Amino acid sequence: MENRINQVMELADGRKYVVIKQAIYKGNNYFVSMRLTDDEEDVTDEIIVFQEVEHEGQKSVQKVKDPNLFSLVCKYVGVLEEQE
């Protein structure tokens, strides 16, 4: 697994995200990321979790849409605190 923390990922739609945490969970690689502003000078409050996928030998990412998996990964890497 390549360390991508602090690296910027640009998606096909042109949005850019900086990876703040990275984790492996159940054999899958996840990137907890924050969206960069258009001028790339700051981050927004938008946190996205991406899962690395491989298709026909090419690695890419897809947004984690399952809210339970999103919360689990964020808690696992320490981005979200456990709710009591």
C-alpha positions as CSV (number, residue, x, y, z in Angstrom):
1,M,0.0,0.0,0.0
2,E,1.4,3.4,-1.0
3,N,1.1,6.1,1.6
4,R,-1.1,8.9,0.2
5,I,-1.5,11.0,3.3
6,N,-1.1,14.7,2.4
7,Q,-1.3,14.0,-1.3
8,V,-3.9,15.6,-3.5
9,M,-6.3,13.5,-5.6
10,E,-8.1,15.1,-8.5
11,L,-11.4,13.4,-9.5
12,A,-12.8,13.3,-13.1
13,D,-15.1,16.2,-12.2
14,G,-12.2,18.4,-11.4
15,R,-12.7,18.5,-7.6
16,K,-9.5,18.1,-5.6
17,Y,-9.2,16.4,-2.2
18,V,-6.3,16.1,0.2
19,V,-5.9,12.8,1.9
20,I,-5.7,13.4,5.7
21,K,-5.9,9.7,6.9
22,Q,-5.5,6.3,5.3
23,A,-6.6,2.9,6.5
24,I,-7.0,-0.7,5.5
25,Y,-10.2,-2.3,6.7
26,K,-11.2,-5.8,5.8
27,G,-8.6,-5.9,3.0
28,N,-9.8,-2.7,1.4
29,N,-7.8,0.6,1.3
30,Y,-9.7,3.8,2.4
31,F,-8.7,7.4,2.1
32,V,-10.3,10.0,4.5
33,S,-10.1,13.2,2.5
34,M,-11.1,16.9,2.7
35,R,-12.1,18.9,-0.4
36,L,-9.8,21.7,-1.4
37,T,-11.1,25.2,-2.2
38,D,-11.1,26.2,-5.8
39,D,-7.9,28.2,-5.3
40,E,-6.3,25.2,-3.5
41,E,-5.3,27.5,-0.6
42,D,-7.5,25.9,2.0
43,V,-9.8,22.9,2.8
44,T,-13.6,23.0,3.1
45,D,-15.4,21.3,5.9
46,E,-16.5,18.5,3.4
47,I,-15.1,15.2,4.5
48,I,-15.3,12.3,2.0
49,V,-14.1,8.7,2.4
50,F,-12.9,7.1,-0.7
51,Q,-12.3,3.4,-1.3
52,E,-9.6,2.4,-3.6
53,V,-10.8,0.0,-6.4
54,E,-9.1,-1.7,-9.2
55,H,-10.7,-2.2,-12.6
56,E,-8.8,-3.8,-15.5
57,G,-5.5,-3.2,-13.9
58,Q,-6.2,0.5,-13.2
59,K,-6.5,1.8,-9.6
60,S,-9.1,4.5,-8.9
61,V,-11.3,5.6,-6.1
62,Q,-15.0,5.6,-5.4
63,K,-16.9,7.5,-2.8
64,V,-18.1,5.5,0.2
65,K,-21.9,6.0,0.2
66,D,-22.8,3.7,3.1
67,P,-23.1,6.0,6.1
68,N,-22.2,3.1,8.5
69,L,-19.0,2.3,6.7
70,F,-18.2,6.1,6.4
71,S,-18.6,6.5,10.2
72,L,-16.7,3.3,11.0
73,V,-13.7,4.3,8.9
74,C,-13.7,7.8,10.3
75,K,-13.8,6.5,13.9
76,Y,-11.1,3.9,13.1
77,V,-8.7,6.6,12.0
78,G,-9.7,9.1,14.8
79,V,-11.5,11.7,12.7
80,L,-14.8,11.1,14.5
81,E,-15.3,10.5,18.2
82,E,-17.5,7.7,19.5
83,Q,-20.9,9.0,20.5
84,E,-22.0,7.9,24.0
